[in-house]
Protein backbone atom coordinates (compact mmCIF):
# COMPACT_ATOMS: atom_id res chain seq x y z
CA UNK A 1 0.00 0.00 0.00
CA UNK A 2 2.80 2.40 0.81
CA UNK A 3 4.49 1.83 -2.55
CA UNK A 4 1.28 2.44 -4.45
CA UNK A 5 0.64 5.65 -2.52
CA UNK A 6 4.24 6.76 -3.10
CA UNK A 7 3.94 6.16 -6.83
CA UNK A 8 0.65 8.09 -6.93
CA UNK A 9 2.29 10.95 -5.05
CA UNK A 10 5.42 10.94 -7.19
CA UNK A 11 3.50 11.06 -10.49
CA UNK A 12 1.58 14.20 -9.39
CA UNK A 13 -1.49 13.05 -11.21
CA UNK A 14 -3.73 15.56 -9.52
CA UNK A 15 -1.42 18.43 -10.48
CA UNK A 16 -1.45 17.23 -14.10
CA UNK A 17 -5.24 16.96 -13.96
CA UNK A 18 -5.52 20.52 -12.57
CA UNK A 19 -3.20 21.93 -15.26
CA UNK A 20 -5.20 20.27 -18.01
CA UNK A 21 -8.44 21.61 -16.51
CA UNK A 22 -7.01 25.15 -16.44
CA UNK A 23 -5.80 24.89 -20.03
CA UNK A 24 -9.13 23.54 -21.18
CA UNK A 25 -10.96 26.32 -19.36
CA UNK A 26 -8.83 28.97 -21.09
CA UNK A 27 -9.24 27.50 -24.57
CA UNK A 28 -12.78 26.25 -24.29
CA UNK A 29 -14.33 29.03 -26.42
CA UNK A 30 -11.48 29.08 -28.92
CA UNK A 31 -10.98 25.43 -29.90
CA UNK A 32 -13.53 23.36 -31.79
CA UNK A 33 -16.08 20.94 -30.38
CA UNK A 34 -14.04 17.88 -31.27
CA UNK A 35 -11.06 19.27 -29.45
CA UNK A 36 -13.23 19.95 -26.38
CA UNK A 37 -14.55 16.36 -26.48
CA UNK A 38 -11.07 14.94 -26.85
CA UNK A 39 -9.88 16.98 -23.86
CA UNK A 40 -12.88 15.85 -21.82
CA UNK A 41 -12.22 12.20 -22.68
CA UNK A 42 -8.58 12.65 -21.80
CA UNK A 43 -9.55 14.04 -18.42
CA UNK A 44 -11.95 11.12 -17.86
CA UNK A 45 -9.20 8.67 -18.68
CA UNK A 46 -6.83 10.34 -16.29
CA UNK A 47 -9.53 10.41 -13.63
CA UNK A 48 -10.23 6.68 -14.21
CA UNK A 49 -6.59 5.83 -13.81
CA UNK A 50 -6.43 7.81 -10.61
CA UNK A 51 -9.62 6.16 -9.35
CA UNK A 52 -8.16 2.73 -10.18
CA UNK A 53 -5.09 3.49 -8.15
CA UNK A 54 -7.23 4.88 -5.34
CA UNK A 55 -9.40 1.74 -5.31
CA UNK A 56 -6.21 -0.36 -5.17
CA UNK A 57 -5.03 1.63 -2.19
CA UNK A 58 -8.51 1.25 -0.65
CA UNK A 59 -8.36 -2.57 -0.96
CA UNK A 60 -4.86 -2.71 0.47
CA UNK A 61 -5.80 -0.43 3.35
CA UNK A 62 -8.92 -2.52 4.11
CA UNK A 63 -6.85 -5.76 3.95
CA UNK A 64 -4.29 -4.41 6.39
CA UNK A 65 -6.99 -3.60 8.91
CA UNK A 66 -8.27 -7.19 9.19
CA UNK A 67 -11.56 -8.82 8.33
CA UNK A 68 -13.85 -6.31 9.96
CA UNK A 69 -11.66 -3.20 10.01
CA UNK A 70 -13.10 -0.22 8.18
CA UNK A 71 -16.52 -1.76 7.66
CA UNK A 72 -18.33 1.23 9.15
CA UNK A 73 -16.46 3.66 6.96
CA UNK A 74 -17.21 1.64 3.84
CA UNK A 75 -20.85 1.49 4.74
CA UNK A 76 -21.30 5.12 5.63
CA UNK A 77 -19.23 6.74 2.90
CA UNK A 78 -18.29 4.46 0.01
CA UNK A 79 -21.52 2.58 -0.51
CA UNK A 80 -23.80 5.70 -0.55
CA UNK A 81 -21.42 7.39 -2.99
CA UNK A 82 -21.31 4.39 -5.28
CA UNK A 83 -25.11 4.13 -5.29
CA UNK A 84 -25.48 7.79 -6.16
CA UNK A 85 -22.92 7.59 -9.01
CA UNK A 86 -24.50 4.51 -10.54
CA UNK A 87 -27.97 5.99 -10.32
CA UNK A 88 -26.85 9.21 -12.04
CA UNK A 89 -24.89 7.40 -14.71
CA UNK A 90 -27.91 5.49 -15.89
CA UNK A 91 -29.31 6.62 -19.26
CA UNK A 92 -32.45 8.64 -18.62
CA UNK A 93 -32.98 10.18 -22.09
CA UNK A 94 -34.54 8.80 -25.24
CA UNK A 95 -33.09 8.62 -28.74
CA UNK A 96 -34.97 11.76 -29.80
CA UNK A 97 -33.61 13.65 -26.88
CA UNK A 98 -30.08 12.56 -27.68
CA UNK A 99 -30.56 13.68 -31.32
CA UNK A 100 -31.78 17.08 -30.16
CA UNK A 101 -28.76 17.37 -27.90
CA UNK A 102 -26.48 16.56 -30.80
CA UNK A 103 -28.11 19.27 -32.94
CA UNK A 104 -27.78 21.77 -30.13
CA UNK A 105 -24.17 20.86 -29.81
CA UNK A 106 -23.60 21.34 -33.55
CA UNK A 107 -25.37 24.72 -33.44
CA UNK A 108 -23.25 25.77 -30.50
CA UNK A 109 -20.12 24.71 -32.35
CA UNK A 110 -21.19 26.80 -35.36
CA UNK A 111 -21.81 29.84 -33.14
CA UNK A 112 -18.50 29.28 -31.47
CA UNK A 113 -16.76 29.27 -34.84
CA UNK A 114 -18.56 32.45 -35.89
CA UNK A 115 -17.65 34.10 -32.63
CA UNK A 116 -14.05 33.03 -33.09
CA UNK A 117 -14.05 34.53 -36.61
CA UNK A 118 -15.56 37.75 -35.30
CA UNK A 119 -13.07 37.72 -32.49
CA UNK A 120 -10.19 37.37 -34.94
CA UNK A 121 -11.54 40.20 -37.08
CA UNK A 122 -12.02 42.36 -34.00
CA UNK A 123 -8.48 41.57 -32.94
CA UNK A 124 -7.22 42.62 -36.35
CA UNK A 125 -9.29 45.81 -36.27
CA UNK A 126 -8.04 46.50 -32.75
CA UNK A 127 -4.45 45.99 -33.83
CA UNK A 128 -4.95 48.27 -36.86
CA UNK A 129 -6.63 50.86 -34.62
CA UNK A 130 -3.70 50.67 -32.22
CA UNK A 131 -1.31 51.21 -35.09
CA UNK A 132 -3.30 54.20 -36.29
CA UNK A 133 -3.41 55.54 -32.72
CA UNK A 134 0.35 55.18 -32.42
CA UNK A 135 0.88 56.96 -35.75
CA UNK A 136 -1.53 59.71 -34.68
CA UNK A 137 0.34 60.10 -31.40
CA UNK A 138 3.62 60.34 -33.28
CA UNK A 139 2.13 62.98 -35.62
CA UNK A 140 0.76 64.84 -32.61
CA UNK A 141 4.20 64.84 -30.98
CA UNK A 142 5.76 66.13 -34.22
CA UNK A 143 3.08 68.84 -34.49
CA UNK A 144 3.72 69.85 -30.86
CA UNK A 145 7.44 70.08 -31.54
CA UNK A 146 6.80 72.18 -34.66
CA UNK A 147 4.45 74.41 -32.65
CA UNK A 148 7.08 74.91 -29.96
CA UNK A 149 9.67 75.74 -32.60
CA UNK A 150 7.26 78.19 -34.26
CA UNK A 151 6.52 79.80 -30.88
CA UNK A 152 10.22 80.25 -30.15
CA UNK A 153 10.81 81.71 -33.63
CA UNK A 154 7.81 84.01 -33.24
CA UNK A 155 9.02 85.19 -29.84
CA UNK A 156 12.48 85.85 -31.27
CA UNK A 157 10.99 87.68 -34.26
CA UNK A 158 8.73 89.72 -31.95
CA UNK A 159 11.66 90.75 -29.78
CA UNK A 160 13.65 91.71 -32.86
CA UNK A 161 10.67 93.67 -34.19
CA UNK A 162 10.24 95.51 -30.89
CA UNK A 163 13.94 96.37 -30.87
CA UNK A 164 13.67 97.66 -34.43
CA UNK A 165 10.59 99.72 -33.51
CA UNK A 166 12.40 101.23 -30.52
CA UNK A 167 15.43 101.98 -32.67
CA UNK A 168 13.24 103.56 -35.35
CA UNK A 169 11.49 105.66 -32.71
CA UNK A 170 14.85 106.81 -31.35
CA UNK A 171 16.03 107.63 -34.88
CA UNK A 172 12.81 109.52 -35.56
CA UNK A 173 13.17 111.49 -32.34
CA UNK A 174 16.78 112.38 -33.16
CA UNK A 175 15.73 113.32 -36.69
CA UNK A 176 13.03 115.63 -35.30
CA UNK A 177 15.55 117.21 -32.95
CA UNK A 178 18.01 117.73 -35.81
CA UNK A 179 15.19 119.16 -37.90
CA UNK A 180 14.39 121.62 -35.10
CA UNK A 181 18.05 122.59 -34.86
CA UNK A 182 18.30 123.11 -38.61
CA UNK A 183 15.05 125.06 -38.59
CA UNK A 184 16.34 127.34 -35.85
CA UNK A 185 19.58 127.82 -37.77
CA UNK A 186 17.59 128.61 -40.91
CA UNK A 187 15.47 131.12 -39.00
CA UNK A 188 18.60 132.69 -37.58
CA UNK A 189 20.08 132.91 -41.07
CA UNK A 190 16.85 134.44 -42.39
CA UNK A 191 16.83 136.95 -39.54
CA UNK A 192 20.42 137.87 -40.25
CA UNK A 193 19.70 138.33 -43.95
CA UNK A 194 16.64 140.43 -43.12
CA UNK A 195 18.68 142.52 -40.69
CA UNK A 196 21.41 143.00 -43.30
CA UNK A 197 18.84 144.08 -45.88
CA UNK A 198 17.17 146.42 -43.41
CA UNK A 199 20.50 147.90 -42.37
CA UNK A 200 21.35 148.50 -46.01
CA UNK A 201 17.98 150.18 -46.48
CA UNK A 202 18.57 152.28 -43.39
CA UNK A 203 22.02 153.32 -44.63
CA UNK A 204 20.52 154.23 -48.00
CA UNK A 205 17.72 156.13 -46.30
CA UNK A 206 20.15 158.05 -44.08
CA UNK A 207 22.40 158.77 -47.05
CA UNK A 208 19.43 160.13 -48.97
CA UNK A 209 18.39 162.27 -46.01
CA UNK A 210 21.93 163.56 -45.71
CA UNK A 211 21.98 164.43 -49.41
CA UNK A 212 18.64 166.23 -49.07
CA UNK A 213 19.96 168.28 -46.15
CA UNK A 214 23.06 169.23 -48.06
CA UNK A 215 20.96 170.29 -51.06
CA UNK A 216 18.71 172.42 -48.84
CA UNK A 217 21.71 174.17 -47.34
CA UNK A 218 23.14 174.93 -50.79
CA UNK A 219 20.00 176.44 -52.38
CA UNK A 220 19.44 180.21 -52.44
CA UNK A 221 17.16 182.00 -49.95
CA UNK A 222 14.81 182.93 -52.80
CA UNK A 223 14.26 179.29 -53.70
CA UNK A 224 13.85 178.46 -50.04
CA UNK A 225 11.10 181.06 -49.58
CA UNK A 226 9.32 179.96 -52.76
CA UNK A 227 9.19 176.46 -51.25
CA UNK A 228 10.22 174.82 -54.46
CA UNK A 229 10.83 171.12 -53.76
CA UNK A 230 14.29 169.73 -54.48
CA UNK A 231 14.22 166.51 -56.49
CA UNK A 232 15.62 163.54 -54.58
CA UNK A 233 18.78 161.88 -55.86
CA UNK A 234 18.30 159.01 -58.28
CA UNK A 235 18.70 155.56 -56.73
CA UNK A 236 19.75 152.32 -58.30
CA UNK A 237 17.14 149.69 -59.14
CA UNK A 238 18.49 147.18 -56.60
CA UNK A 239 18.03 149.53 -53.65
CA UNK A 240 14.62 150.10 -52.12
CA UNK A 241 13.47 153.77 -52.19
CA UNK A 242 13.40 154.96 -48.57
CA UNK A 243 10.50 156.94 -47.17
CA UNK A 244 10.93 160.68 -47.20
CA UNK A 245 11.64 162.37 -43.89
CA UNK A 246 8.74 164.55 -42.73
CA UNK A 247 9.32 168.25 -42.67
CA UNK A 248 9.74 169.96 -39.33
CA UNK A 249 6.30 171.22 -38.41
CA UNK A 250 5.47 174.20 -36.32
CA UNK A 251 4.04 173.68 -32.81
CA UNK A 252 0.53 174.39 -34.13
CA UNK A 253 0.87 171.85 -36.95
CA UNK A 254 2.28 169.23 -34.55
CA UNK A 255 -0.74 169.42 -32.29
CA UNK A 256 -3.17 169.24 -35.17
CA UNK A 257 -1.62 166.38 -37.21
CA UNK A 258 -0.93 163.21 -35.17
CA UNK A 259 1.76 160.74 -36.22
CA UNK A 260 1.17 157.29 -37.68
CA UNK A 261 2.04 155.65 -34.37
CA UNK A 262 -0.70 157.64 -32.63
CA UNK A 263 -3.23 156.84 -35.34
CA UNK A 264 -2.63 153.05 -35.14
CA UNK A 265 -2.16 152.82 -31.38
CA UNK A 266 -5.56 151.29 -30.57
CA UNK A 267 -5.43 148.68 -33.34
CA UNK A 268 -1.86 147.72 -32.49
CA UNK A 269 -2.78 147.49 -28.82
CA UNK A 270 -5.60 145.04 -29.56
CA UNK A 271 -3.43 142.99 -31.89
CA UNK A 272 -0.50 142.78 -29.46
CA UNK A 273 -2.74 141.89 -26.50
CA UNK A 274 -4.31 139.13 -28.57
CA UNK A 275 -0.85 137.92 -29.60
CA UNK A 276 0.23 137.81 -25.94
CA UNK A 277 -2.79 135.61 -25.17
CA UNK A 278 -1.84 133.32 -28.07
CA UNK A 279 1.65 132.97 -26.61
CA UNK A 280 0.11 131.59 -23.43
CA UNK A 281 -2.19 129.21 -25.31
CA UNK A 282 0.13 127.89 -28.06
CA UNK A 283 3.85 128.64 -27.76
CA UNK A 284 3.91 128.08 -23.99
CA UNK A 285 2.50 124.54 -24.33
CA UNK A 286 4.92 123.70 -27.13
CA UNK A 287 7.87 124.92 -25.08
CA UNK A 288 6.60 122.98 -22.05
CA UNK A 289 6.41 119.80 -24.14
CA UNK A 290 10.01 120.27 -25.30
CA UNK A 291 11.23 120.89 -21.76
CA UNK A 292 9.48 117.81 -20.35
CA UNK A 293 11.76 115.64 -22.52
CA UNK A 294 14.73 116.80 -20.42
CA UNK A 295 13.11 117.95 -17.15
CA UNK A 296 10.98 115.43 -15.25
CA UNK A 297 9.57 117.98 -12.81
CA UNK A 298 6.57 119.84 -14.25
CA UNK A 299 6.97 122.63 -11.71
CA UNK A 300 10.54 123.34 -12.82
CA UNK A 301 9.51 123.35 -16.50
CA UNK A 302 6.76 125.89 -15.79
CA UNK A 303 9.16 128.01 -13.75
CA UNK A 304 11.68 128.03 -16.61
CA UNK A 305 9.00 129.29 -19.02
CA UNK A 306 7.85 131.99 -16.56
CA UNK A 307 11.43 133.22 -16.02
CA UNK A 308 12.00 133.19 -19.79
CA UNK A 309 9.00 135.48 -20.30
CA UNK A 310 10.13 137.85 -17.55
CA UNK A 311 13.70 138.01 -18.91
CA UNK A 312 12.34 138.54 -22.44
CA UNK A 313 10.38 141.60 -21.31
CA UNK A 314 13.34 143.02 -19.36
CA UNK A 315 15.77 142.54 -22.24
CA UNK A 316 13.28 143.84 -24.82
CA UNK A 317 12.63 147.02 -22.81
CA UNK A 318 16.39 147.63 -22.59
CA UNK A 319 16.81 146.95 -26.32
CA UNK A 320 13.94 149.34 -27.09
CA UNK A 321 15.59 152.13 -25.08
CA UNK A 322 18.91 151.62 -26.90
CA UNK A 323 17.20 151.50 -30.29
CA UNK A 324 15.20 154.61 -29.50
CA UNK A 325 18.37 156.48 -28.47
CA UNK A 326 20.03 155.65 -31.78
CA UNK A 327 16.95 156.82 -33.71
CA UNK A 328 16.87 160.08 -31.73
CA UNK A 329 20.53 160.75 -32.46
CA UNK A 330 19.82 160.22 -36.13
CA UNK A 331 16.74 162.46 -36.20
CA UNK A 332 18.06 165.30 -33.99
CA UNK A 333 19.58 167.41 -36.82
CA UNK A 334 16.25 167.44 -38.71
CA UNK A 335 13.86 168.09 -35.80
CA UNK A 336 13.23 171.05 -33.52
CA UNK A 337 12.09 170.38 -29.98
CA UNK A 338 12.14 167.32 -27.80
CA UNK A 339 8.49 166.46 -28.39
CA UNK A 340 8.92 166.33 -32.15
CA UNK A 341 11.96 164.08 -31.86
CA UNK A 342 10.15 161.74 -29.47
CA UNK A 343 7.08 161.35 -31.71
CA UNK A 344 9.17 160.96 -34.83
CA UNK A 345 11.37 158.34 -33.17
CA UNK A 346 8.34 156.29 -32.11
CA UNK A 347 6.81 156.68 -35.56
CA UNK A 348 10.06 155.53 -37.17
CA UNK A 349 10.27 152.48 -34.87
CA UNK A 350 6.68 151.52 -35.67
CA UNK A 351 7.35 151.82 -39.41
CA UNK A 352 10.67 149.94 -39.24
CA UNK A 353 10.05 147.29 -36.60
CA UNK A 354 12.14 144.77 -38.53
CA UNK A 355 15.30 146.78 -37.89
CA UNK A 356 15.30 145.49 -34.32
CA UNK A 357 18.06 142.88 -33.82
CA UNK A 358 15.86 140.13 -32.39
CA UNK A 359 18.59 137.47 -32.39
CA UNK A 360 20.83 139.52 -30.10
CA UNK A 361 17.91 139.99 -27.72
CA UNK A 362 17.23 136.24 -27.70
CA UNK A 363 20.90 135.52 -26.95
CA UNK A 364 20.85 138.02 -24.07
CA UNK A 365 17.75 136.34 -22.62
CA UNK A 366 19.38 132.90 -22.82
CA UNK A 367 22.57 134.23 -21.19
CA UNK A 368 20.53 135.77 -18.36
CA UNK A 369 18.70 132.48 -17.82
CA UNK A 370 21.98 130.54 -17.69
CA UNK A 371 23.05 132.47 -14.58
CA UNK A 372 19.64 132.60 -12.93
CA UNK A 373 19.86 130.86 -9.51
CA UNK A 374 16.18 129.87 -9.52
CA UNK A 375 16.57 127.45 -12.45
CA UNK A 376 17.72 123.86 -12.07
CA UNK A 377 18.37 122.56 -15.58
CA UNK A 378 20.65 119.81 -16.98
CA UNK A 379 23.96 121.43 -18.00
CA UNK A 380 24.21 119.37 -21.18
CA UNK A 381 20.93 120.83 -22.52
CA UNK A 382 20.71 124.41 -23.80
CA UNK A 383 17.86 126.87 -23.45
CA UNK A 384 17.86 127.12 -27.23
CA UNK A 385 15.12 124.48 -26.97
CA UNK A 386 12.62 127.22 -26.12
CA UNK A 387 14.13 129.87 -28.40
CA UNK A 388 10.88 130.01 -30.41
CA UNK A 389 8.93 131.11 -27.33
CA UNK A 390 11.66 133.57 -26.34
CA UNK A 391 11.81 135.03 -29.86
CA UNK A 392 8.05 135.58 -30.13
CA UNK A 393 7.86 136.99 -26.59
CA UNK A 394 10.69 139.44 -27.35
CA UNK A 395 8.90 140.60 -30.48
CA UNK A 396 5.66 141.19 -28.60
CA UNK A 397 7.44 142.90 -25.70
CA UNK A 398 9.40 145.17 -28.05
CA UNK A 399 6.25 146.12 -29.94
CA UNK A 400 4.39 146.81 -26.68
CA UNK A 401 6.96 149.48 -25.80
CA UNK A 402 5.75 151.62 -28.73
CA UNK A 403 2.32 152.06 -27.12
CA UNK A 404 1.45 155.02 -24.93
CA UNK A 405 1.48 154.08 -22.08
CA UNK A 406 3.42 150.83 -22.66
CA UNK A 407 1.93 147.74 -20.93
CA UNK A 408 4.17 145.75 -18.62
CA UNK A 409 4.16 142.51 -16.67
CA UNK A 410 2.70 142.48 -13.17
CA UNK A 411 5.11 142.09 -10.28
CA UNK A 412 5.13 138.45 -9.11
CA UNK A 413 6.80 136.70 -6.18
CA UNK A 414 6.38 133.23 -4.75
CA UNK A 415 4.32 133.12 -1.60
CA UNK A 416 2.33 136.28 -2.34
CA UNK A 417 -1.40 136.57 -1.73
CA UNK A 418 -3.38 135.24 -4.66
CA UNK A 419 -5.16 137.99 -6.61
CA UNK A 420 -8.17 136.71 -8.52
CA UNK A 421 -8.18 139.89 -10.60
CA UNK A 422 -4.69 139.24 -12.03
CA UNK A 423 -4.37 135.46 -12.14
CA UNK A 424 -6.40 132.35 -12.70
CA UNK A 425 -5.65 129.15 -10.78
CA UNK A 426 -3.93 126.29 -12.56
CA UNK A 427 -5.61 122.88 -12.84
CA UNK A 428 -3.36 121.35 -10.14
CA UNK A 429 -4.02 124.13 -7.60
CA UNK A 430 -5.85 123.94 -4.32
CA UNK A 431 -8.88 126.17 -4.69
CA UNK A 432 -9.05 127.13 -1.03
CA UNK A 433 -5.32 128.01 -0.72
CA UNK A 434 -4.78 131.79 -0.29
CA UNK A 435 -1.06 131.93 -1.23
CA UNK A 436 0.72 131.43 -4.56
CA UNK A 437 3.07 128.45 -4.69
CA UNK A 438 4.65 129.55 -7.99
CA UNK A 439 3.62 131.39 -11.18
CA UNK A 440 3.03 129.72 -14.54
CA UNK A 441 2.39 132.79 -16.73
CA UNK A 442 2.71 136.51 -15.89
CA UNK A 443 -0.20 138.93 -16.11
CA UNK A 444 -0.08 141.83 -18.57
CA UNK A 445 -0.94 145.17 -16.93
CA UNK A 446 -1.48 148.73 -18.11
CA UNK A 447 -1.23 150.78 -15.00
CA UNK A 448 -3.83 149.28 -12.64
CA UNK A 449 -5.89 147.69 -15.44
CA UNK A 450 -5.40 144.02 -16.25
CA UNK A 451 -5.16 143.40 -20.01
CA UNK A 452 -4.45 139.63 -19.91
CA UNK A 453 -4.75 137.42 -16.85
CA UNK A 454 -1.82 135.28 -15.82
CA UNK A 455 -1.79 131.78 -14.34
CA UNK A 456 -0.58 130.65 -10.92
CA UNK A 457 -0.49 127.52 -8.76
CA UNK A 458 -1.92 127.93 -5.24
CA UNK A 459 -1.39 125.44 -2.42
CA UNK A 460 -1.56 125.44 1.33
CA UNK A 461 1.66 126.03 3.21
CA UNK A 462 3.40 127.67 0.24
CA UNK A 463 5.62 129.97 2.35
CA UNK A 464 6.46 127.18 4.83
CA UNK A 465 7.46 124.79 2.06
CA UNK A 466 9.63 127.49 0.48
CA UNK A 467 11.43 128.15 3.73
CA UNK A 468 12.20 124.45 4.31
CA UNK A 469 13.14 123.61 0.74
CA UNK A 470 16.80 123.68 -0.23
CA UNK A 471 17.97 126.57 -2.40
CA UNK A 472 18.05 125.88 -6.11
CA UNK A 473 21.50 125.86 -7.61
CA UNK A 474 22.28 127.61 -10.83
CA UNK A 475 23.58 125.74 -13.83
CA UNK A 476 27.20 124.76 -13.65
CA UNK A 477 28.98 126.17 -16.71
CA UNK A 478 32.05 124.69 -18.28
CA UNK A 479 35.08 127.02 -18.86
CA UNK A 480 34.40 127.15 -22.61
CA UNK A 481 30.73 127.89 -22.06
CA UNK A 482 31.43 130.57 -19.47
CA UNK A 483 33.90 132.19 -21.90
CA UNK A 484 31.28 132.25 -24.65
CA UNK A 485 28.71 133.57 -22.17
CA UNK A 486 31.00 136.39 -21.06
CA UNK A 487 31.83 137.27 -24.66
CA UNK A 488 28.14 137.36 -25.55
CA UNK A 489 27.22 139.50 -22.58
CA UNK A 490 30.04 142.00 -23.17
CA UNK A 491 28.74 145.31 -24.54
CA UNK A 492 30.25 147.35 -27.29
CA UNK A 493 31.50 150.94 -26.52
CA UNK A 494 28.54 152.49 -28.36
CA UNK A 495 26.16 150.38 -26.37
CA UNK A 496 27.84 151.31 -23.10
CA UNK A 497 27.59 154.99 -24.00
CA UNK A 498 23.91 154.63 -24.88
CA UNK A 499 23.22 152.81 -21.64
CA UNK A 500 24.92 155.56 -19.64
CA UNK A 501 22.81 158.17 -21.38
C-alpha positions, 0 to 999 in steps of 0.5 A, a space after each residue: 500500500 505504501 508503494 502504491 501511494 508513493 507512486 501516486 504521489 510521485 507522479 503528481 497526477 492531480 497536479 497534471 489533472 488541474 493543469 489540463 483543466 485550467 488549459 481547457 478552461 482557457 481555450 474552451 471558447 477558442 478550440 472546436 467541439 471535437 477538441 473539447 470532447 477529446 480533452 474531456 475524454 482525456 480528463 476522464 481517462 486520467 480520472 479513471 486511472 487515478 480512481 483505479 489506483 485509489 481503489 487499489 489503495 482502498 483494498 490494500 488499506 482494508 486488507 491491512 486492517 483485518 476482516 472487519 476493520 473499516 466496515 463502518 467507513 465503507 458502509 457510511 461513505 463508500 456505498 452511498 457514494 457508489 449508489 449515487 454515481 451509478 444511479 446518475 450514470 444510468 441513461 435517462 434520455 430517449 433517442 430523440 432527446 439525444 438527437 436534439 442534444 447533438 443538434 444543439 451541440 452542432 449549433 453551439 459549435 457553429 456559433 463558437 466558430 462564428 464568434 471566433 471569426 468575429 473575435 479574430 476580425 475584432 483583434 485585427 481591427 483593434 491591432 490596426 486601430 492601435 497602429 493608427 493611434 500610435 501613428 496619430 500620437 507620433 504625428 501629434 508629438 511632431 506637431 507639438 514640436 513644430 508648434 514649440 519651434 514656431 513659438 520660439 521663432 515668433 518670440 524671437 521675431 517679436 523681440 527683434 521687431 520691438 527692438 527695431 521699432 524702438 530703434 526707429 522711434 529713437 532715430 525719428 526722435 533724433 531726426 526731429 531734434 536735428 530738424 528743429 536745430 536746422 530750422 532754428 539755424 535757418 530762421 537765424 540765417 533768415 533773420 540775419 539776412 533780413 537785418 542785413 537788408 534792413 541795415 542797407 535800407 537804413 544806410 541808403 535812407 540816411 544817405 538820402 536824407 543827408 543828401 537832401 539836407 546838403 541840397 537844402 543848405 546849398 540852395 538860395 534864400 529865394 528858392 527856399 522862400 518859394 518852397 520849391 521842392 528839391 528833387 531827390 537823388 536818383 537811386 539804383 534799381 536794386 536799392 529800395 526807395 526809402 520813405 521821405 523824412 517829414 518836414 519839421 512842423 510848427 508847434 501848431 501843426 504838430 498838435 493838429 496832425 498826429 503821427 502814424 504811431 498815434 493813429 494806429 495805437 488802438 489797433 496795435 494794442 488790440 493785436 498785441 494783446 491778442 498775440 500775448 494771449 496766443 503765446 500763453 495758449 500755443 507757444 507756452 504749451 509747445 515749449 513745455 512739451 520740449 522741456 518735459 523731454 529733459 526735465 521730469 519735474 513739471 513745476 521746474 519746466 513751468 518756472 523756466 518758461 515763466 522766467 524766460 517770459 520775464 527776462 524777455 520783457 526786461 531785455 526787450 525794454 532795454 533793447 527798445 531804449 537803446 534802439 530809440 536812443 540811436 533813432 533820436 541821435 539820427 533824427 536830432 539834426 532834422 527836428 526842432 524840440 524834444 516832443 517832435 523828436 520823441 514822436 518821430 522816433 516812435 513813428 520811425 520804430 513803428 514803421 521799421 520794426 524789422 530793424 530790431 536785432 531780435 537774435 541779439 535779444 534772444 541771446 541776451 535772454 538765454 545768457 541771463 537764464 543761464 546764470 539765474 539761480 532759480 533754475 535747475 536745468 541739466 547742464 548738457 541741454 541748452 535753453 535754445 530748446 525754447 528759443 521760439 517762445 523767447 523770440 516771439 515773446 521778445 517781439 511782442 514785448 518790443 512792440 508793446 513798448 511803442 504804445 502810450 502808455 506801454 503795458 508791462 508785466 505784473 510784479 510776481 513773487 512766490 508766496 504772495 497773496 493770490 489775486 483773482 483779478 490778475 491770475 487764474 488758478 492752474 488745474 493742479 491748484 488747491 482752490 481754497 489756498 490763499 497763497 501762490 506756490 509759484 507762477 506759470 504765466 505773468 499777467 499783462 498790466 497797463 497801470 492798474 488795469 489788467 489786459 491779460 490774466 496770468 496763471 498761478 499755482 496755489 497750495 496750502 503752506 506755500 511759504 512754509 514749504 519754500 522756507 524748508 526747501 533747499 535753495 536751487 543751484 544755478 547751472 554749472 557752466 564749463 570754462 568754454 561755455 562761461 567764456 562764450 557767455 561772457 563774450 556774448 554779454 560784453 557790450 560794445 562801446 557804443 552800447 555802453 555809451 547809450 546805456 549811460 545816457 
